[in-house]
Amino acid sequence: QVQLTESGGGSVQAGGSLRLSCVASGSMRAVNAMGWYRQTPGNKREPVAAMTNFGNARYAESVEGRFTIFRDVAKNTVDLQMNNLKPEDTAVYYCNSLQEGVDYWGKGTLVTVSS
């Protein structure tokens, strides 16, 4: 079984920063990419940022220039540095690991940004 363990969520004022971390462990398949999604009540989970094993990063347009994704392929970790946070970034953030076409998810960590 694959486990994704997230940390780093919390509350911050608008303009502040947070860093989310995630480590994947367990019976891992070959990892193709890791990234972060987020979800607010009543809405679908949406992609925030992801990075392939080759270092190609993709960002949601809403976070481009404010968020940076970091990966350590050898350690199966992925971090998300979030700067200049806005109230609309408030959500539960989920770590994702794509392994041989199968998505694995963490339990989520809450990020709350107050104005």
SVG drawing of the C-alpha trace seen along z (x, -y; Angstrom):
<svg xmlns="http://www.w3.org/2000/svg" viewBox="-21 -41 39 44">
<polyline fill="none" stroke="black" stroke-width="0.4" points="0.0,0.0 1.2,-3.5 1.0,-6.3 1.4,-10.0 2.0,-12.0 1.5,-15.8 2.6,-18.5 2.8,-22.2 -0.7,-23.5 -2.1,-26.2 -3.5,-29.7 -1.8,-32.8 -2.7,-36.3 -3.0,-37.5 0.5,-38.2 2.1,-35.6 3.8,-32.3 3.5,-28.6 5.4,-25.6 3.7,-22.2 5.6,-19.0 4.7,-15.5 6.6,-12.2 5.4,-9.0 6.2,-5.6 5.1,-2.0 4.7,0.4 5.6,-2.1 5.3,-1.6 7.4,-3.6 6.6,-7.2 5.9,-9.3 5.1,-12.6 4.1,-14.2 2.2,-17.3 -0.5,-19.1 -4.2,-19.6 -6.7,-21.6 -10.4,-21.5 -12.9,-23.8 -16.4,-22.8 -18.8,-22.0 -16.1,-22.2 -14.0,-19.6 -10.4,-18.9 -8.2,-21.0 -4.6,-20.8 -2.2,-23.4 1.2,-22.2 3.0,-19.1 6.5,-18.0 7.6,-15.0 10.7,-13.0 12.5,-15.0 11.9,-18.3 9.1,-19.6 6.8,-21.7 3.3,-22.8 1.2,-25.3 -2.4,-26.4 -2.7,-29.9 -4.0,-31.2 -0.8,-30.4 1.8,-31.0 4.5,-33.3 3.5,-32.8 3.9,-29.1 6.9,-26.9 7.1,-23.2 10.1,-21.2 10.8,-17.5 13.4,-15.1 12.9,-12.1 15.3,-9.9 13.4,-10.6 9.9,-10.6 9.1,-14.0 7.4,-17.0 7.1,-20.4 5.0,-23.4 6.3,-26.8 3.4,-29.2 4.1,-33.0 1.9,-36.0 -1.0,-33.9 -4.5,-35.2 -7.8,-34.4 -8.9,-32.5 -6.0,-30.1 -7.9,-28.8 -8.6,-25.1 -7.6,-21.6 -4.4,-20.8 -3.8,-17.2 -0.5,-15.6 -0.7,-13.4 1.7,-10.7 1.1,-9.3 2.6,-5.9 2.4,-3.8 -0.9,-5.5 -2.4,-5.2 -3.2,-8.2 -2.4,-8.0 -3.6,-10.7 -2.7,-12.1 -5.4,-12.8 -5.1,-16.5 -3.9,-19.5 -5.9,-22.7 -4.6,-26.1 -6.5,-29.1 -5.7,-32.6 -7.4,-35.5 -7.8,-39.0"/>
</svg>
